[in-house]
Structures are given as C-alpha cells and as structure tokens.
Amino acid sequence: MSALLILLVAIVLLALGYVFYGSWLAKQWGVDPNRETPAHTSYDGMDYVPANPAVLMGHHFSSIAGAGPINGPIQAAVFGWVPVFLWCVFGGIFFGAMHDFGALFASIRHNGGSIGEIMKDSMGVKAQRLFIIFALAVLILVIASFTAVVAGTFASSGPFISTGDAASNAANASTAMTSMLFIVIAIIFGFFVYRKNAKIGPATVLGIIGIIAIVVLGQYLNLNASRTFWVLFIAVYVTVASLLPVWILLQPRDYLSSFLLYGMMILAVVAIIGGSFTGAAVVEVPAFTGLVNASGQPIFPFLFITVACGACSGFHSLISSGTSSKQINNEKDAQVIGYGSMIVESALGVISLIAVGVVWSQTNVGGGDKFLLSAPPTIFAGGIATMFASFAGEKSYALIYNLFTLAVSVFALTSLDSATRLCRYLFAELLTPEGKTHEDLTGAAKFFSTPIVSTLIMVIIGCGMGFMGLSQIWSVFGAANQLLAGVAMLAVCTWLGKIGRNNKMFFFPMIFMLCATITALCWTIVTGFGKIAAGTDWGTYFQVIWSIALVVLAVVLAVMSFKTLSAQAKAKKA
C-alpha cells in the first residue's frame, strides 16, 4: 500500500475534524475569549504563569506526545494497518481530541484544578479523592513506562539495551549526549526569554540553530552508560525538573522540543514523499490480519488500548488540567491547544504506522526470522531513515536515525517531568481539605504533601518499576491510560450537565472506553492468575494487582457518575 496515500487521507480527515467538529465543540461548551483565565487570576510566578500561545502549544504537545503515539501504533500493527489507521484518525477526532479539549476547558473554569476538582463540583469530595488515587496509580505507570523507554534508548552497554549491534549502541550513546545538551540549551533559552526579556522571535531562531548544532555535535560525542545508570539518572532529573519553576526548564524545553517534533514530522513527510518516487515508501503490513493477533489477543479490546496515545489518552487529561490550564493566556486558545494538539498527535500515530510498515520485515513486530529493529523508537527511526536514505543517499541514514531517536527521548523526558509534577499537585490536592492550604496542615498530611516528599515517593516507585521490561508495564499502562480517559470523560460530562451545556457528545466515547479498558484489564487478571498458578515472575503479580485495583476504582467512579447523570436527566425532564 502507498504510504503517501495513507498519509494524505489522514491529514485531510484530521484537518476537517479540527475545523468543523472542534469549532462546533467550542460553541456548544461556551468558550469565552473575554473571560480571564487562571494564569491571570491566580498568577504566582511558579505554576500559574500566562504563556505565549506558541510556547504553551509547544509545552502541551510535547508533554502529551511522549513516546505513546510512536510505541502504540507500532505495537498494534500486528492487527493490520487498516484498523490502526481508522482508530488513529476517527478515534483522534471523536474521542481523543474531544477528551483533551474538554478536560482543558473544564479545568480552566475550575481555576486550573485537576479532573478531581471537576468531579468534586458535580459529584462531591468522595469522587474527587477516589479519582486522585486512581490518577496517581496511572501516573506511576506513566513514569515507569517512559523511564523504560528513555533508558532503553540511551543505553549503550550492559543488559537490556535496545539492540546488540555496535552501530546501534553507538547511536544510543550519541542520542544520550545530544539529549543532555538539549537540556542545557533549554535552560539558557528560558533565562534569556523570561529573565532578560529577550524577544521570542530572535530567541527561537537562536534556539533552533542551537538544536541543529547539538544534533551535529552529537554525531561526534558519545555518552556511554548502562541502562541501570540511565534509570538512576532519570530519577534524579525528573525530581529536580518537576520542582523547578515552570519558566526555568518546563516552558522553554517544551517550546524548543516542539520545534524538534515539528521538524521531525516535516522530515517524515519529506521522507514519505521522496520514498514514494524511489519505491521505498511502501507499507508492507497486511491490511488486516484477523480478529485475533499472533499472541491470541482479540482485536476488541486490545487494538484500542495498544494504540493508546495515537487515538485517545487519559494522561492528556492530566496534562490539560494539571499544567496547561494554569498557563493558558486566553480561553480562545483552548481549541488549538487542547483539540489541535491531539489532532497533530494522531497524525504522528499514522506516521509511526507508516514507519513500521516500511521496515516490517526487519522488525520483531513483523515476526521475521532475523530482525534488526526491536524497540519501537528504533523501529520508528529506522523506518523514516530508510525512506530518507532511498533518495538522499546511505550516508543520511545515520543522521536521520539519530535525530529521530533524539526526538523520541526528548518527548519521553518531557512527559516524565510533567507526570512527576502532576503527582505533586495531586498529592497536595488529596491531603489538603477544602478551604485549607499546605501551611494549615499538621502531622503526616503536611509531611507527605510537602513537594519534595511527594515527588520522591512517586519517583522512587515509578522509576523503580522502570527497571522492569517495557512489555510488562505497557500491557497494563495502555489499558489504565485509556480507562483514565473514560473516567475523565465522565467528569467533564457530568460537569457540563450540571451547568446546562450540551454533553451528549461524550456518551458513546466514554462508555466505549470504559467497556474496552475494563475488558482488557479483566483479560490481564484472568491470564495472570493462570500464569501465577503455573509459576511465574513477580512482574505478573504486579500486572494482576494493579489491574484489580484500577478496575475496582473505575467501576466505583463510573457508578457514581452514571447516578449523577441520571439525576441530572430527571431534573431536566422535570
């Protein structure tokens, strides 16, 4: 199948979704450009800081993208390219983008509060606390998953490296060095823009030149270290990064990394167009492989929870209601930042599908006898580099491969920082009673809600789990992440119902996501018990325990939400 045709159809459909459906949602919900946002009414110079829309778009997109839209579609390709394509495109338009936009808008109207605050408004304090516990459990999986991705991408020695050949190990070491230099550039950029009042335009040009320079420099400087070292480094980095004011690292790094992401997507499009003329841009993945994959998993629900962030992601609601809503300058920006970012991410999911399709026979996903590309980031980078090298020459392969693995690692680090920062917010919200502040607390509540303590708790647990294999974590993370999306939709839906706004667009997506994810988690629980009975490692115990806890919390929240919606319907009828 022509990769170019797949991409063109996806872009047209996603663009139409943004223009028509996204604008319709804004009107239905009452987005008001004249209403002050929390970034102004609650400005504190730390978390509540109004951001230039382009800067905030960069932060939001980089945070929600992470490694999800690359990992998910690549692993789901075992079901065939057609179902993955359809879910990325139509799931992105009617599920994911609506979910992100709704969470961002609802949070703006709750002073930048979390989904828990939104739930409290329509369902009470009990629902809020249950949601926070649920969200913290999912965030631990986010930290663990992306720690595993980044450590595997950087590791150049020791066990569990992404591949075993010398060339790939050198590429990992080069990517690691470039990523470290990227952090330095982001801090310098933030200092000059936010403390020296440098103009954003010239500073951006210099920042982009700096990114190009470190990518080239990274070809000659390597940072060789084991996977264990990188897991420990990530733990220290996200702890520090999540405690810093947003202007020092989060805003500038995410803004600059968005250009890396945009550049990566432009290069990918160029590779697909150029590869179409050389015959390299051909998707080898079968259109449809059947209702059950090679591992015995049925297409429902596993296609939907494996694609994950490429179509719909609950983690996005935490970003929307955790950091982005505190920085948005005007409500009119909510559509492009909330809905638009997810549309672009769905396009990235389609590009990931094309990338694995081009090198299908060289991957472990494709099931060949001998594969050279195993980890999703290397498959993604290898697919794009293969198309690019087909018309730009073999020497371009290494540069494009390194650039794309760098981009994946930068996005994953961004998501790690944001996830850890969100944990801090949620801990404080969970332990602080209504009308109180952290200074009013005493004893254990004050100790555990202290930023450094709550951050360290989540980092130790999450990064500690990052030592596990990615496949063990991802199988639970995918379902938990999608389940969180269903619960977040319930929260926004009940709030819209309370204020008398149209909420019917949430009914089918939230019920579908709840059914798909709970089914997937129950499957994991049943198969897990079978493995435990036969004797297995502790990873299976983790999967079973985590899945049971998530299902119980989600069912309780769903029952509370549907009772609330039923009461609202009766009141409206009366």
BAVEXDO-818237 format. One record per residue (C-alpha): x, y, z; residue in three letters. Coordinates in steps of 0.02 Angstrom, whole numbers, plus 50000, padded with zeros to 5 digits. Layout:
N
XYZALA ...
This chain:
574
500005000050000MET 500635017649959SER 501255026450116ALA 500945043450035LEU 499115039550002LEU 498865033850182ILE 499645049950247LEU 498665061550132LEU 496985053850177VAL 497405055050362ALA 497915073450351ILE 496335078450257VAL 495175069450378LEU 496055075950533LEU 496055093850467ALA 494185092850430LEU 493895086250605GLY 494805101150683TYR 493945114350576VAL 492165107950591PHE 491995096750744TYR 493245106250853GLY 492405122950816SER 490695115550849TRP 491255109251020LEU 491915126451067ALA 490205134051029LYS 489245120351121GLN 490285122451278TRP 490315141451280GLY 492165145551259VAL 492305164151302ASP 493815174351240PRO 493335188851357ASN 493425178651517ARG 495015179551621GLU 495985163251640THR 496785156051798PRO 498515160951733ALA 497995179051766HIS 496795177551913THR 497935165752012SER 499645171151947TYR 501035165252065ASP 502605165151957GLY 502845146551992MET 501445136251916ASP 500165149351865TYR 501085158951729VAL 500255165451569PRO 501185158751418ALA 501295164051238ASN 500085152651143PRO 501505145951035ALA 502545142151191VAL 501075133651278LEU 500655123851121MET 502455117651123GLY 502355112651307HIS 500665104351290HIS 501055094851130PHE 502755089051191SER 502005083351357SER 500545073551285ILE 501535066051140ALA 502905057451237GLY 503285040351168ALA 501465034951161GLY 500975038850980PRO 502575030350925ILE 502515014851035ASN 500655011551022GLY 500315011050833PRO 501935001350803ILE 501454987650926GLN 499644987550865ALA 500194984950684ALA 500034966150714VAL 498154968550685PHE 498474976150512GLY 498674994050451TRP 496834997350413VAL 496134995550590PRO 497605005350664VAL 497355019150534PHE 495485020350566LEU 495675021050754TRP 497065034150747CYS 496055045450632VAL 494245043650688PHE 494715039550867GLY 495775055350869GLY 494385066350801ILE 492885060050901PHE 493715052651056PHE 495455059051095GLY 495375077251037ALA 493655079951114MET 494275072151277HIS 495825083451283ASP 494875099251237PHE 493505095551363GLY 494735092151505ALA 495695108251468LEU 494135119051458PHE 493355111751615ALA 494975114251711SER 495095132451654ILE 493345135051725ARG 493925127151890HIS 495415138851918ASN 496645126651839GLY 496055112551953GLY 496265094051915SER 494955082051849ILE 494685077852033GLY 494145095852065GLU 492945094651918ILE 492235078451989MET 492025086452160LYS 491005100452083ASP 489695088452013SER 489885072652120MET 490655077552287GLY 492265075452386VAL 492205056252389LYS 492255055552199ALA 493675068052196GLN 494755057852316ARG 494415041552226LEU 494905049552061PHE 496535056452132ILE 497025039152196ILE 496585031852026PHE 497575045451935ALA 499115042952046LEU 499075024252006ALA 499055028351820VAL 500435041351836LEU 501565028451917ILE 501335017951760LEU 501715033151652VAL 503345036351746ILE 503805017851739ALA 503405016051553SER 504325031551493PHE 505795028051609THR 505955011151523ALA 505825019251351VAL 507135032751384VAL 508355021251474ALA 508225008651332GLY 508515022251203THR 510055029251292PHE 510875013051350ALA 512455008351256SER 513124994751371SER 512524981551491GLY 510964970651482PRO 509274975951412PHE 509954987851280ILE 508804990451132SER 509894980751010THR 511514971251022GLY 512504977850873ASP 513914990550890ALA 513165003150769ALA 511525004250865SER 512425005451032ASN 513465020050964ALA 511855028350904ALA 511105026551078ASN 512655034451157ALA 512575048751031SER 510725051551066THR 511075052051253ALA 512385065551234MET 511275076051120THR 509835074751245SER 510925081051387MET 511505095851282LEU 509685099451238PHE 509285102051424ILE 510695114851437VAL 510055124551286ILE 508285124751357ALA 508865132151523ILE 509865145751432ILE 508365149651321PHE 507215151151473GLY 508415162551564PHE 508555175051422PHE 506705174851374VAL 505945175551549TYR 507275184751648ARG 508155195551519LYS 506565198851419ASN 507345193351255ALA 506115193951109LYS 505345176951075ILE 505655177750886GLY 507555180150884PRO 507735168751036ALA 506785155050945THR 507895156550792VAL 509455155250900LEU 508685140650996GLY 508335131050835ILE 510105134450775ILE 510705127650942GLY 509665111750919ILE 510425108950747ILE 512165111850818ALA 511965099150958ILE 511245086250839VAL 512805087950730VAL 513935088350884LEU 513085072750948GLY 513725063150797GLN 515495065150865TYR 515225064951054LEU 514555049251138ASN 513945046651316LEU 514165028151352ASN 513225021251501ALA 512175006351553SER 510285005351566ARG 510425005051757THR 511385021351755PHE 510075029751647TRP 508635023951757VAL 509505031751907LEU 509915047551809PHE 508105049251753ILE 507525047751934ALA 508655062251987VAL 508245072651834TYR 506345071751846VAL 506415075352033THR 507385091452006VAL 506475096451846ALA 504745094351919SER 505155105352070LEU 505875119851970LEU 504765134751922PRO 503995131651751VAL 504955145951668TRP 506675138451706ILE 506515121951613LEU 504735115851578LEU 504115130051466GLN 505735133251369PRO 506175114851348ARG 504445110151291ASP 504355125151174TYR 506025120851092LEU 505645102251088SER 504035106050995SER 505095112850852PHE 506085096750858LEU 504445087350846LEU 503775098350707TYR 505425096650614GLY 505375077850639MET 503625076850567MET 504105087850419ILE 505625076950385LEU 504495061650398ALA 503315068950268VAL 504795073050156VAL 505435055250178ALA 503725048050132ILE 503565059149978ILE 505345055949921GLY 505215037449960GLY 503645036549853SER 504675040949699PHE 506045028149740THR 504835014249787GLY 505415013849969ALA 503815021350043ALA 502765005750032VAL 501824999050184VAL 502164980250194GLU 500984977350341VAL 499454967250289PRO 497854977450281ALA 497014966150408PHE 497734951050497THR 496144944350577GLY 495094946250733LEU 496444938350842VAL 498304942650839ASN 499764930450847ALA 499784931551037SER 497964926051048GLY 497274943351091GLN 495624948351008PRO 495524964650911ILE 494244970751037PHE 494824977151157PRO 496694975651125PHE 496834985950966LEU 496105001151056PHE 497135000151213ILE 498754995951120THR 498665010951002VAL 498375021251159ALA 499015039251139CYS 498885038850949GLY 496985039950965ALA 496485043551145CYS 497445045151307SER 496895048351485GLY 498615055351526PHE 498175070051414HIS 496755074951532SER 498015076051674LEU 499155087351570ILE 497675097951514SER 497035100051691SER 498735099851776GLY 499955111551690THR 499185118451529SER 497615125651609SER 498705135451730LYS 499675143551588GLN 498365147151454ILE 498265165651416ASN 496535166351336ASN 495085154051325GLU 495055155651135LYS 496735146551134ASP 495945131151213ALA 495365123851046GLN 497045124550959VAL 498005118751114ILE 496775105551176GLY 495935099151018TYR 497295103950893GLY 498735095650985SER 497825078950987MET 497455080450801ILE 499315082650767VAL 499705068050881GLU 498515056950784SER 499465061850626ALA 501065056650715LEU 500235039950755GLY 499885037350569VAL 501705041650528ILE 502265028750657SER 501145015950572LEU 501945020150404ILE 503695018850479ALA 503435001250546VAL 502594996450383GLY 504105001450280VAL 505324990750383VAL 504054977350430TRP 505164962650384SER 506614969750488GLN 505634971050649THR 505164959150788ASN 503364965650769VAL 503364958750592GLY 503904941850654GLY 505364939250535GLY 506684925950563ASP 508014939250587LYS 507634956950640PHE 508744972150661LEU 507504984150742LEU 506644979050903SER 506184993751016ALA 504775004950948PRO 505885020750947PRO 507195011750842THR 505845004750727ILE 505125022150705PHE 506825029950672ALA 507365015650559GLY 505795016750452GLY 505945035450420ILE 507835034350394ALA 507605020250268THR 506415030650162MET 507515046050176PHE 509105036750129ALA 508245029649974SER 508375046649888PHE 509635056449995ALA 510985043050000GLY 511515029950126GLU 512575042450222LYS 510985051550276SER 510335036150365TYR 511375038250524ALA 510965056850541LEU 509085054450519ILE 509085039050632TYR 509965048550772ASN 508865063850751LEU 507275053750767PHE 507865043450916THR 508365060050997LEU 506625066950967ALA 505795051751046VAL 506905052951200SER 506565071651218VAL 504685068851212PHE 504785054751338ALA 505825065551457LEU 504535079451438THR 503125067551485SER 504135061151633LEU 504405078751700ASP 502565083351677SER 501945067051754ALA 503035069551908THR 502455087551926ARG 500655081651914LEU 500965069152053CYS 501485083652165ARG 499885093252126TYR 498785078052155LEU 499625073352319PHE 499325091052384ALA 497515090652325GLU 497195073652405LEU 497885078352575LEU 497265096452587THR 495465098452649PRO 494275110952569GLU 494705128852616GLY 496415124352687LYS 498175127152623THR 499765117052645HIS 500295128852786GLU 498705124452883ASP 499095105752884LEU 499945096453025THR 500745079353054GLY 500805066152919ALA 499685075852798ALA 500875090652797LYS 502415079452783PHE 501785068952637PHE 501075083852542SER 502735093052551THR 503305094852368PRO 504985086152389ILE 504245071652489VAL 502755068352373SER 503895069752222THR 505185057452291LEU 503835044652335ILE 503175044252158MET 504905044552078VAL 505565030252184ILE 504045019352145ILE 503895024051961GLY 505735023651914CYS 505975008052019GLY 504654999551912MET 505575006451759GLY 506864992651785PHE 505534980351727MET 505374976051544GLY 504314988251444LEU 503134974551384SER 502654970351563GLN 502244988451603ILE 501464993351436TRP 500134979851439SER 499414987451598VAL 499845005551557PHE 498885005151392GLY 497284999151473ALA 497485010251627ALA 497825025351519ASN 496275022551413GLN 495245018851568LEU 495795035651639LEU 495155043651477ALA 493445035851505GLY 493395041951685VAL 493965059551634ALA 492575060051505MET 491345055451642LEU 491985070051747ALA 491835082951607VAL 490165075751550CYS 489365077151724THR 490035094951746TRP 489355100551578LEU 487685092851626GLY 487705102451790LYS 487975119351705ILE 486685115551572GLY 487845113551422ARG 487725100151287ASN 488625084551348ASN 487875071351234LYS 489455070251127MET 490295061451275PHE 489025047351296PHE 489635034651169PHE 491525038151182PRO 491565036651372MET 490505020751377ILE 491565012951238PHE 493195017251325MET 492575010451492LEU 491984994151414CYS 493574991551310ALA 494784995151451THR 493904985651588ILE 493774970751470THR 495654971851434ALA 496094973051619LEU 494964958251662CYS 495834948351524TRP 497514952851604THR 496864947451775ILE 496214930551715VAL 497764926351612THR 498854932551754GLY 498054920551878PHE 498384906551755GLY 500224911151746LYS 500354912651935ILE 499604895251955ALA 500914888451835ALA 502334898051917GLY 502944914851853THR 503994930251896ASP 503454944952004TRP 503014955351850GLY 501434945151829THR 500944948352010TYR 501164966951978PHE 500044966251824GLN 498664956951916VAL 498684967652074ILE 498744984151979TRP 497364978651860SER 496194973452000ILE 496444989952092ALA 496125000251935LEU 494554990451888VAL 493794992452062VAL 494155011152069LEU 493495013851892ALA 491885004151921VAL 491515013852081VAL 491815030451993LEU 490775025051843ALA 489295020251953VAL 489395037052043MET 489495046351877SER 488035037351797PHE 486975040651952LYS 487395059051937THR 486975059351751LEU 485335050351785SER 484875063051920ALA 485305077351802GLN 484215069851665ALA 482735067851785LYS 482935085751847ALA 482995092351669LYS 481445082451622LYS 480525088551775ALA 
